[in-house]
Structure formats: C-alpha cells, structure tokens
Amino acid sequence: MDDFMNELGRIVGMTLRDNAEAIKATQKTVYKVAFLLGGMLYLLHDTRKRQSALRDRVYALEKKAKEFDQALEYTEEDA
C-alpha cells in the first residue's frame, strides 16, 4: 500500500510540476504577445499622428496654392 501511495504521490507531484511549467510558459507567451500588441498600437498611433500632420500640411499648401492662383488672376485682370 505504501508503494502505491508513494507512486501516486510521485505522479501527482510530476503532474503539478508539469502544470506549473506549462503555466509559466503560457505566462511568458502572454507577456510577449501583450508587449508586441502594445508596440503595434504605439506604432499605429504614431503613424496616425504623422498622417494627420501630413494632411494638415497638404491642406495648408492647397490653401496657399489657391491664394496664389487668385492673386495671379487679379494681376492678369489688372494687366
């Protein structure tokens, strides 16, 4: 009976140890995935900010081009 209990204890101990190792590996994987997702979200946010800044510059240039075209039209009418 003692042999059976010892063997059962050994099996349960190995199972618990294996489960603990699996949980640690899963935690590491989850941390890596979370870190990568955080990095991707940061890059996406940064890209959107840059895109917004570029869009603002394009609008400003288009506005300047329209003003320049209007100024040319006025000078052509005066001439």
C-alpha positions as CSV (number, residue, x, y, z in Angstrom):
1,M,0.0,0.0,0.0
2,D,2.9,2.4,0.8
3,D,4.4,1.7,-2.6
4,F,1.1,2.6,-4.2
5,M,0.7,5.8,-2.2
6,N,4.4,6.8,-3.0
7,E,3.8,6.2,-6.7
8,L,0.6,8.1,-6.6
9,G,2.3,11.0,-4.8
10,R,5.1,10.9,-7.4
11,I,2.7,11.0,-10.3
12,V,0.7,13.8,-8.7
13,G,3.9,15.8,-8.0
14,M,5.1,15.4,-11.5
15,T,1.7,16.4,-12.9
16,L,1.7,19.5,-10.7
17,R,5.2,20.4,-11.7
18,D,4.4,19.9,-15.4
19,N,1.3,22.1,-15.0
20,A,3.4,24.8,-13.2
21,E,5.9,24.7,-16.1
22,A,3.1,24.9,-18.6
23,I,1.6,27.9,-16.8
24,K,5.0,29.7,-16.7
25,A,5.4,29.1,-20.4
26,T,1.9,30.4,-21.1
27,Q,2.5,33.5,-18.9
28,K,5.7,34.2,-20.9
29,T,3.8,33.8,-24.2
30,V,1.0,36.1,-23.0
31,Y,3.5,38.8,-21.8
32,K,5.3,38.6,-25.2
33,V,2.0,38.9,-27.1
34,A,0.9,41.8,-24.9
35,F,4.3,43.6,-25.4
36,L,4.1,43.1,-29.2
37,L,0.5,44.3,-29.3
38,G,1.4,47.4,-27.2
39,G,4.2,48.1,-29.6
40,M,2.0,47.7,-32.6
41,L,-0.6,50.1,-31.1
42,Y,2.0,52.6,-30.4
43,L,3.3,52.5,-34.0
44,L,-0.3,52.7,-35.3
45,H,-1.0,55.7,-33.1
46,D,2.3,57.3,-34.2
47,T,1.5,56.7,-37.8
48,R,-1.9,58.2,-37.5
49,K,-0.4,61.3,-35.8
50,R,2.1,61.6,-38.7
51,Q,-0.6,61.1,-41.2
52,S,-2.7,63.8,-39.6
53,A,0.3,66.2,-39.6
54,L,0.9,65.5,-43.3
55,R,-2.7,66.0,-44.1
56,D,-2.6,69.4,-42.3
57,R,0.4,70.4,-44.3
58,V,-1.3,69.3,-47.6
59,Y,-4.3,71.4,-46.7
60,A,-2.1,74.4,-45.9
61,L,-0.3,74.0,-49.2
62,E,-3.5,73.7,-51.1
63,K,-4.8,76.9,-49.4
64,K,-1.6,78.7,-50.3
65,A,-1.9,77.5,-53.9
66,K,-5.5,78.7,-54.2
67,E,-4.4,82.1,-52.8
68,F,-1.6,82.2,-55.3
69,D,-3.9,81.4,-58.2
70,Q,-6.3,84.1,-57.1
71,A,-3.5,86.6,-56.8
72,L,-2.4,85.6,-60.4
73,E,-6.0,86.1,-61.7
74,Y,-6.2,89.5,-60.1
75,T,-2.9,90.6,-61.7
76,E,-4.0,89.2,-65.1
77,E,-7.2,91.2,-64.9
78,D,-5.3,94.4,-63.9
79,A,-2.9,94.0,-66.9
